[in-house]
Amino acid sequence: MRSQSTGSVAVDDANFEGVATSGELLRTEALRKTFRSGSQEITPLDGIDLTIERGELLAIVGPSGAGKSTLLHLLAALDTPTSGAVYFARNSLRSLAESELAEYRNRAVGFVWQRHHLLPDFTAAENVAMPLLVRGEGLGQALRSAEGWLAEVGLANRAGQRAGELSGGEQQRVAIARALVNQPVLLLADEPTGDLDERSAEAIFELIESLHRTHHLTSILATHNLSLARRTDRVLALEHGKLAPSAEVVAGVAAGAARPANTGVRPPGERG
């Protein structure tokens, strides 16, 4: 494997040619996913065509059950489409062997779930170190890297605390550190603020926004929170199996143009 330089991160796989130079990082073509529920066929994704530029911060909004999680799972190669394709750095994920897909999931993608899925009896540092241990890194080095990432998410003094003893906001910070410990190029976050109160949700969004910039990530957030979604570069709505610019967000931005500057409502692409 060769190390591909991608700003401040690296993807170790020769199949991921083009990551460093291409404006396009991720693309889907006619992406379709169907499920069966008894005799009924459910199609949460029905021909999704999407191109995501490297460095973009994108929000996907939509009602519960619309398929936002399904889309993120397909982008992360945690599931396979019924038809259509996902391309990472112009390489079809379907063309990769299972070992290469495992490498993609472990090294290229960081995933944050709404429910953090931490191991409650393990320390914060041990939870963050897990992806490094999976790829074969030694325990000592893995824990040192984990402690560095915990410091970056504001939990330097909680590294030795059991995850089950942390607050909800702290647990989500641990989950974000775990998602980024392998230095991925792509961050996928599925309702990362959904289980948090308003103040904690704002803090987590600001953390993701800051890490997105400082680590030159490409980030996709699935969220119900339109006020946070408006602060990303682009907002798409997923409904009835289709993706389109969110009319609610566009209307909200237009209304926000007449408000005082301190309302905190900013159009897509305008972050600070």
N, C-alpha and C positions, 0 to 999 in steps of 0.2 A: 504494500500500500504506500501511496505517496501522500505527503501532507500538503493540502491545498490551502494556501493563505487566503483568508477572507476577512481582511481588516484585522481585528483583534482576536479572531477565532480561527480554528482550523478544522477541516473535515478530512479524516484519514481514510480515503477510499478513492482509488483511481477511476471508479465509475462516475464520480461526481465532477467530471470535467466541466469547466465553465462557471463554477461558483464565483470565482474571483473577479471575472470580467463581465459577465452577462448582467444586463439590467433586469432581466426576467429571472426570478428565482423559482417560482412555482406556477404551474399552469394545469388546469383541468380541461378536458375536451369531452363534451357530451356525457358528463359523469352522471350515472344513474344508479340508484340503489333501491331495491324492492325487498320487502319482507312479506311473509305470509302470516296471517292471523286467522286461524281456522280456514274458512273457504275464501276469505277476503285477502286481496293483495294490496299492500300499503306501499306507496312510493314517496318517501320523504324527499328524494332528490331525483329530479326528472330532466336530465339533459343540462347539467351545470357547465357553463363555459366561463372560466375565471382565470385571469392572469394577475399575478402578484409580483410587483417589482421588488427587487432587493432593497432593504431599508424601509419598506413601507410599514406603517402601523394601521391595520385594518380592523374595523369592527363589523361583526355580523349580528344583526338583530332579528327578532322574530318571536312569535308566540311559542309557548312550551309545546314540545312535540313536533315542531316544524321541521326538524332535521339538522339543527345546528351542530349538535354533538356528533351526529352521524357524519357530517361533512368533515369535521375536525379529525375524526377517527380515520377516515379515508386518506386525508392529507398526511397523517402521521404513519400510515401503513399499519395501523392497528386493526384494520378491517379491509376487505377487498370490495371493489364496486361490482355491481351486477353487469354493467357494461360501461364503456368509456374508459378514460385513462387519466392518471395523475402523472405529471412530469416535474421532476426536481432537477434544476440546472440542465433542462432540455433532455433529460434521460427519463424514460418511462419506468415507473416503479414496477410495472408488470414484467419488465425485461430483467429484473434483478433476481438473483438466486436468494433463497431464504437466508443464507448467511449474510448476504449483502443487505437485505432488508433489515436484519437484526442490527447491522452496523449503522444503517440509516437511522433507525429508531433510537439507537443508543448515543450516536455521535452528532447527527445533523439536527435532531429534533429535541426540543425540551417541551414537556407537556405539563400543564397545570390544570388539575381538576377542581370542580366546585367543592367537592368533598375531598380533602387533601390526601386521604389514604396513607397517612403516616402510621408507623408502627408505634403504638402508644407506650410500650415498655422499653423502647430504645431511646437513646438520647437524641437531641436535635442534630448533633454532629453525626451520629451513626446513621440517622435517616438520610441526611444529605449525602453521606459517603456511599450509599448503596449503589448508585449507577457506576461509580468508579470501581467498586469491588466487582461488579458484574463483568466489567471489561478486563479484569485481572490485575488491577493496580493493588499494590501492597497496602495493608491496613493503616500503617503509620502515615504514609503519604496521602492516602485517601482522607484520613481524618484531618490532616493539616489543611488540605484543600477545602474540605467542608467547613472548617472553622473560618477560613478566609472568606468564603461566601456568606456565612452567617454574619460576619462582621459587615459585609457589604449590604445586607438587608436589614441591618440595625439590631442584630441579635448576638453580638459578640459575647455578651455576658450570660447568654442562655444556652451556650453550646453543650454544656453538660447536663442540662435539664431534660428530664423525660418528656417526650412529645405530648403525652397524655396530660401533663400538668401545665401545659401552656394555654394561653387564651386562644380564641378562634382566630383573631388577627395574627397572633404570633405563629400559630400553626400554618397559616397560609403563607407567611413569610418563609418558614422552613420549606414548604412545598415549592416555592419559587426558587429558593437556593438549590434545592435538589434538582429542579428542572434545568438549571443553568450550570451545574457543577461540571458537566462534560463540555462546556463551551460550545453549545450548538449555534447554528446560524439561524434557525427557525424556532420561534417560540409560539406555541399554541396554547391558549388559555380558555377553558370551557367554564363560563360563568364564574370567574375567579373571585368576584365580590358578592355572589348571590346569597351566601349564608351569613353575611356580615351586616352590622348596623351601618348607618349612613357615614358616620365618622371613620370607622375602620375601612369601609369600602373606598372612601376617598383616599385614604392613606395607601391602600394597596394599589389603587390605580396609579397614583403618583409614583409609587415605587416601580411598577412595571414600565411606566412611561420613561422614568429616569434610566433604568437598566436597558431599555430598548435603545436609547440614544448612546449611552456610554459604551455599550458592548456591540454597537452596530448590528443589531438584530433585525430580522424581519419578523413581525409579530401579528398574529391574528387572534382577536378576542371575540368570543361569542358572549353576548350579554343582553339582559333585559333593560339595562340602565341607559336610557337614551341620553341623559345629561352627560354621562361619561363617554358614551359612544361619539357624541358630537365633537369631542376633543381629539379624536383620531384623525388620520390623514384622509380616510374614506370610510363611508358607512354603506353597507349593503343589507337589504332586508331579504330574508328567506321565508317564503310563504307559498304554499301549494306546489312545492317542489322546484320553485324558480327563484333565482337571485336577481335583484334589481336595486337601484339606488333607493334608499329609504325615504319615502315621501314625508313621513312624520319628522324625520331628522332635518330634511331640507326645509320643511315648513317652520320648524323650530329655529333653525339658523336664520331664516328670513325674518322671523319675528324678533329674534335677538338683535338684529342689526339696528333696530330702533331703540334698544334698551341702553341704559348707561353702561360704560365700559367695565364697571366693576361687577357685573352680573355673573361673570364666570362662564358665560355661554360663548363658545368660540367655533367658527366654522371649521369643517374638516381641513386638515393640513396646517392649521395655525395652532402650534403648541408652544407652551412657555412655562 
